[in-house]
Amino acid sequence: MTLAPDRAPDREVALVDLLDRLLAGGVVITGEVTISLAEVDLVHVSLRALISSVQTLVEP
């Protein structure tokens, strides 16, 4: 006999609630883009962004 794993009940989350949670805790987004031609890297861009509310950043 196998038991189904416990899952959180399905519920809808509004976009505003999601943004509120992200800004309250802060989010770091990173990424890299490389453009190459004939296996020679021509352009390499490294991206890092911190998204947070001002209040979250100011708190000690």
Backbone as ProteinMPNN parsed JSONL, in Angstrom:
{"seq_chain_A": "MTLAPDRAPDREVALVDLLDRLLAGGVVITGEVTISLAEVDLVHVSLRALISSVQTLVEP", "coords_chain_A": {"N_chain_A": [[0.844, -1.174, 0.0], [0.654, 2.138, -0.926], [1.12, 5.453, 0.096], [-0.128, 8.65, -0.734], [1.956, 11.494, -1.183], [2.095, 14.18, 1.193], [0.623, 17.161, 0.261], [0.441, 20.673, -0.228], [-2.667, 22.351, -0.088], [-4.342, 23.167, -3.145], [-4.367, 26.498, -4.176], [-5.297, 29.751, -5.212], [-3.076, 32.347, -6.061], [-2.744, 35.728, -5.966], [-1.286, 38.111, -8.21], [-0.456, 40.462, -6.989], [-0.11, 39.658, -4.325], [2.031, 37.9, -4.645], [4.075, 39.648, -5.569], [4.262, 41.269, -3.3], [5.296, 39.475, -1.386], [7.773, 38.878, -2.589], [9.057, 41.393, -2.622], [9.157, 41.92, 0.101], [11.001, 40.097, 1.107], [13.102, 40.183, -0.693], [14.841, 39.656, -3.777], [17.285, 38.081, -5.742], [18.496, 38.243, -8.944], [20.265, 36.583, -11.409], [22.273, 36.274, -14.363], [23.785, 35.217, -17.461], [25.067, 36.12, -20.632], [26.399, 35.148, -23.664], [27.764, 35.961, -26.715], [28.842, 34.446, -29.563], [30.935, 33.672, -32.384], [31.852, 31.322, -34.693], [32.968, 29.747, -32.654], [34.356, 31.654, -31.195], [34.328, 33.844, -28.6], [32.605, 36.812, -28.707], [31.122, 38.765, -27.342], [30.51, 39.068, -23.917], [28.264, 39.138, -21.336], [27.53, 39.717, -18.014], [24.978, 39.558, -15.705], [23.5, 40.946, -12.818], [20.99, 41.473, -10.484], [19.354, 43.079, -7.808], [16.332, 42.961, -6.289], [14.209, 44.612, -4.237], [12.284, 46.008, -1.531], [12.623, 49.387, -0.338], [12.374, 49.675, 2.396], [12.988, 47.098, 3.335], [15.71, 46.93, 2.695], [16.799, 48.92, 4.331], [16.333, 48.124, 6.953], [17.94, 46.884, 9.922]], "CA_chain_A": [[0.0, 0.0, 0.0], [1.428, 3.373, -0.983], [0.389, 6.65, 0.49], [0.186, 9.845, -1.516], [2.705, 12.466, -0.381], [1.333, 15.344, 1.649], [0.797, 18.348, -0.576], [-0.321, 21.844, 0.192], [-3.895, 22.455, -0.88], [-4.275, 24.092, -4.275], [-5.011, 27.785, -3.932], [-4.903, 30.782, -6.165], [-2.265, 33.417, -5.5], [-2.84, 36.919, -6.804], [0.004, 38.688, -8.584], [-0.105, 41.461, -5.978], [0.411, 38.927, -3.169], [3.346, 37.386, -5.013], [5.01, 40.781, -5.563], [4.44, 41.691, -1.912], [6.216, 38.528, -0.751], [9.103, 39.023, -3.173], [9.655, 42.646, -2.175], [9.384, 41.859, 1.547], [12.21, 39.329, 1.38], [14.149, 40.508, -1.644], [15.132, 38.648, -4.79], [18.489, 38.315, -6.532], [18.396, 37.631, -10.268], [21.553, 36.563, -12.099], [22.252, 35.66, -15.678], [24.943, 35.455, -18.32], [24.814, 36.031, -22.067], [27.623, 35.139, -24.457], [27.563, 35.937, -28.166], [30.076, 33.954, -30.175], [30.911, 33.378, -33.814], [32.897, 30.344, -35.005], [33.551, 29.358, -31.374], [35.132, 32.755, -30.628], [33.438, 34.713, -27.839], [32.7, 38.212, -29.099], [30.55, 39.591, -26.275], [30.096, 38.334, -22.719], [27.591, 40.045, -20.409], [27.12, 39.104, -16.757], [23.933, 40.4, -15.128], [23.068, 40.691, -11.443], [20.035, 42.488, -10.049], [18.726, 42.894, -6.509], [15.017, 43.601, -6.277], [13.719, 44.615, -2.866], [11.712, 47.288, -1.13], [13.576, 50.242, 0.367], [12.247, 49.365, 3.82], [13.713, 45.855, 3.598], [17.147, 47.199, 2.622], [17.207, 49.824, 5.4], [16.233, 47.45, 8.246], [19.209, 46.275, 10.356]], "C_chain_A": [[0.891, 1.24, 0.0], [0.537, 4.536, -0.615], [0.825, 7.814, -0.374], [0.948, 10.822, -0.629], [1.812, 13.634, 0.018], [1.66, 16.529, 0.761], [-0.019, 19.481, 0.009], [-1.58, 21.919, -0.662], [-3.724, 23.467, -2.006], [-5.016, 25.372, -3.916], [-4.486, 28.783, -4.937], [-4.125, 31.869, -5.432], [-2.335, 34.583, -6.472], [-1.44, 37.462, -7.078], [0.473, 39.702, -7.546], [0.475, 40.782, -4.742], [1.812, 38.39, -3.441], [4.393, 38.496, -4.99], [5.288, 41.26, -4.144], [5.417, 40.776, -1.188], [7.636, 38.683, -1.283], [9.791, 40.283, -2.678], [9.955, 42.629, -0.682], [10.685, 41.122, 1.864], [13.376, 39.696, 0.497], [14.436, 39.342, -2.57], [16.411, 39.048, -5.508], [18.342, 37.541, -7.832], [19.769, 37.711, -10.92], [21.403, 35.888, -13.454], [23.509, 36.001, -16.452], [24.54, 35.26, -19.768], [26.165, 36.088, -22.771], [27.252, 35.039, -25.927], [28.882, 35.525, -28.792], [29.839, 33.65, -31.645], [32.101, 32.472, -34.101], [33.689, 29.972, -33.753], [34.509, 30.39, -30.79], [34.147, 33.673, -29.919], [33.668, 36.164, -28.24], [32.221, 39.136, -27.988], [30.141, 38.677, -25.127], [29.514, 39.351, -21.743], [27.157, 39.238, -19.187], [26.156, 40.063, -16.072], [23.634, 39.965, -13.7], [22.147, 41.826, -11.038], [19.474, 42.102, -8.687], [17.425, 43.668, -6.531], [14.466, 43.468, -4.866], [13.068, 45.955, -2.587], [12.769, 48.085, -0.371], [13.549, 49.923, 1.858], [13.021, 48.101, 4.182], [15.218, 46.09, 3.591], [17.645, 48.037, 3.788], [17.196, 49.134, 6.757], [17.561, 46.794, 8.617], [19.15, 44.773, 10.395]], "O_chain_A": [[1.783, 1.367, 0.839], [-0.64, 4.587, -0.971], [2.002, 7.95, -0.706], [0.625, 10.967, 0.55], [0.901, 14.023, -0.714], [2.826, 16.857, 0.539], [-1.041, 19.263, 0.66], [-1.545, 21.58, -1.845], [-3.054, 24.488, -1.848], [-6.142, 25.338, -3.418], [-3.369, 28.661, -5.442], [-4.479, 32.258, -4.319], [-2.023, 34.44, -7.654], [-0.527, 37.29, -6.271], [1.666, 39.791, -7.258], [1.447, 41.272, -4.168], [2.676, 38.424, -2.566], [5.482, 38.307, -4.449], [6.42, 41.618, -3.819], [6.278, 41.255, -0.45], [8.597, 38.627, -0.515], [10.977, 40.253, -2.35], [10.913, 43.263, -0.242], [11.394, 41.495, 2.8], [14.529, 39.537, 0.897], [14.29, 38.181, -2.189], [16.601, 40.217, -5.845], [18.095, 36.336, -7.824], [20.37, 38.784, -10.977], [20.527, 35.048, -13.66], [24.209, 36.962, -16.132], [23.773, 34.355, -20.098], [26.976, 36.974, -22.503], [26.515, 34.14, -26.333], [29.911, 36.168, -28.583], [28.715, 33.408, -32.085], [33.237, 32.822, -33.783], [34.917, 29.89, -33.783], [35.376, 30.05, -29.985], [33.238, 34.218, -30.545], [34.779, 36.682, -28.13], [32.839, 40.167, -27.722], [29.506, 37.643, -25.337], [30.186, 40.31, -21.365], [26.499, 38.206, -19.314], [26.471, 41.237, -15.878], [23.528, 38.774, -13.408], [22.474, 42.998, -11.222], [19.158, 40.937, -8.445], [17.411, 44.877, -6.761], [14.278, 42.361, -4.361], [13.275, 46.922, -3.321], [13.707, 47.507, 0.177], [14.594, 49.905, 2.508], [13.649, 48.048, 5.239], [15.933, 45.504, 4.404], [18.795, 47.889, 4.202], [17.968, 49.512, 7.638], [18.236, 46.221, 7.762], [20.138, 44.125, 10.74]]}, "name": "protein", "num_of_chains": 1, "seq": "MTLAPDRAPDREVALVDLLDRLLAGGVVITGEVTISLAEVDLVHVSLRALISSVQTLVEP"}
